[in-house]
Amino acid sequence: MNLNKTGAAYLFAAFFLIFAIVIGIAVGTVAVPPLDVIKILISNVLPFKIANNVDPMHINIVQNIRLPRVLLAGLVGASLSIAGAAFQGLLRNPLADPYTLGVSSGASVGAVITLFFQVSIPFVGSYTLPLLSVVCSLFTIFFVLLFAKKMDSMMRVETIILTGIIFSSFLSAFISLMIALTGDELRQIISWLLGSVSMRGWAYIKIILPFFIIGSILLLAQGKELNALAFGEERAKHLGVNVQKRKLLILIAGSILTGAAVAVSGTIGFVGLVIPHLVRIIAGPNHVHLLGLSMLVGSGFLILADLFARTFISPTELPIGVITALIGAPVFAVLLLNSRRKGK
Amino acid sequence: MLKVENVSFHYGSRTILSDVSFSVRKGELFGIMGPNGSGKTTLLKLMSGIHLCKSGEVYIKGKPLQDYKQRELAKIVAVLSQHAEESFAYQVKEIVALGRYAHQKAWLHSPTKEDQEAVQEAMKTTGVHHLQNTAIQELSGGEKQRVYLAQALAQEPEILLLDEPTNHLDVSNQKELLDNLKEWSQKNNLTIISIFHDLNLAGLYCDRLLMLHEGIVEIISSPQQVLQEKMIKKVYQTDIKQIPHPKLAAPQIALLPKMEASSKRLIIDERYLKISKNHLEMKVPKPLKTLSSGVTGAGVGWYTNFVNRHVDKNYQCDHYEEEMKSYLRAHHFIPEQTVGMMTAVYIEDAAYKNIGSEDLSVFIVATAGVGNAVDAAQAIEHSSELLPGTINIWIFVNGALSEAAYIQSIMTAAEAKASVLRREQVMDPITGTLATGTSTDSILIAATQEGDPIEFAGTISPLGKLIAAGVTECVTESLKKRNGRLKN
């Protein structure tokens, strides 16, 4: 891919994200004119006030309700997409996603435990659930890697996938057990599992943001290594990549992102699978660009999916995971069919 | 450049390599051979740092391999392995550019001019430059191999490790790849260490060969020393024959397939001979190993058809070989399977004889004329004008001849022929001395190569006696027929 095409891809992805943010904020039960949205956003970021003649109610809605919601959806979408792109590259499997390694199951277990036992850690209060989720997801990846290392000291990708599947199945069964044991909490747990970014507020953004920043910076720095790893670990080693270290780095960074995303929004499927796939078809498989582009596109996509979820049968809100699966699965099927045909 | 010292390697309790030592000089093309499971790939992986030595040490430029950082090592050693995993549709250029990884430092380091030049240069050298914007999946096996080779070259290594580089390549791609490797090793002083399965290719291109056998170094030496029939038979436990390369002083190995010995031995005799007006023909059911002089099929080869064609004594044709081929085709012979000769003698003068016992027999056919008889001892007196052959002798041996026996057969037949001419008092018309033959005689020895090996065919050997007797009789008879016809 030449430079101009790459530049165009970045430009397109950035516009898509800005468009998604503005529309995501503007549309809702109370419609805010897009121009006002832009004015409010700019006056939030820049020192000069240009939102003087905007309805204060609109400012209020945007700043306290819609903006945090859109930002959270964007951060979750970005986290899942970049983690998906990285995992697909590392595992050399275009069908891998951030959930392959059992990280999301781990995060879910944390959340389900919180909901089931009504745990509330002092001082963090309502953030107990996301915090516990992140902690559980990190524990999961730690155990997955430990177990994989025990099985095979070289920690080949195949071993890691296998271990991930074992852990994932076990943890899912554990979640099912919890659900079966719950009575009244059932709906709460299920709706959390289906994923949502509603009514989270700025606090949740504060939770995901540090994980997001650390995770995505770590991953963005692995573009070339992922390119080399995509040709197998031995070849990557021959090319000069410190395979063990880089692999661990990518796995941990991806897990941090996935864990944090699951912690604040539940399990939202297909984003981490479809977005990198789509970006790869358009912009090529080069991870140096794929990672960043996936972040931008995934972020915009989830904002629009959330918009759809809350407006489709308004005032009832659909779980966002349902929307991503409803859009994602057919899109993915078409993509797969097309690429197979092209291959022949 | 690279030194392997007392290296051993085990998988569990299984010993893969034991106490392997050798060193490779700068600019050398070093081949590693051995049967499947002899530890070749393991050895290569030890040299590329994929496996770590359990005992012993690999030194690269005098420094232990373990002391190298992966990135440092990649600047010295590049590896081309057999299999590549291609999960994504990378473009050729992107793949080759990955070869520069070790030379690039920082995370956001964009390719320098030097990087780009190295990538372009590598693609040009391996001939994939025109494919640079193509996705790897769209390429053929040979092209893919060249792309990965370009990647390895873009690393600008001093040592190139190859695991069966010619695997999956067709003949022309194999030759091209190895020609290129040889050229680079000489031009850039690049050290190349490669695993070979094909003994003949290894013999043609390598400076030295290492033969591994059950994890032990059997021999390290020049191809001439390593590719010995005895050595190959021992290491590979298979039946092969060593043959010389037709153009180079490189040993070549021919496989001997296991054949069901046919229950019925082929015996060549007059049943297969057909005499038509313009030619004599032999059509045998199985190819015979033939050594002959003639117009088509001369030299050594395996042939099923033999034709001795009458042409006018004034036959002149610049493209006589083409003309002979079209004659053969016109008579439903495939020129590639046919030894074709010409004679000015009338076909009706031909004489043939089946001679010998059940164990060893020969079938001899001769057409003899003495119009241009020559005394070999005085041949210098003759001009060099060639006329169609006059004494053509075919000798079919029902036996398995050694190469020496082929040559002795020809000597014996030639001596018998000269003896007949002397007895018949045939004179060289130019010198006035006794002739020993004619200026354009042809001969053919064809053997079924079945039965016990026959080592010798000198005049007093059993085979030589049969040939001498048969040739004498047939040439004499054919001359008699000719003389009789000329008198009438």
Interface residues (C-beta under 8 A of the other chain):
Chain A: M1 G89 R92 N93 P94 A221 K224 N227 A228 A230 F231 G232 E234 R235 K237 H238 L239 G240 V241 N242 V243 R280 G284 P285 N286 G343
Chain B: S48 G49 I50 K69 Q70 R71 E72 L73 A74 K75 V77 A78 V79 S81 H83 A84 E85 E86 S87 F88 A89 Y90 Q91 E94 I95 L98 G99 Y101 A102 Q104 W107 Q137 Q151 Q155
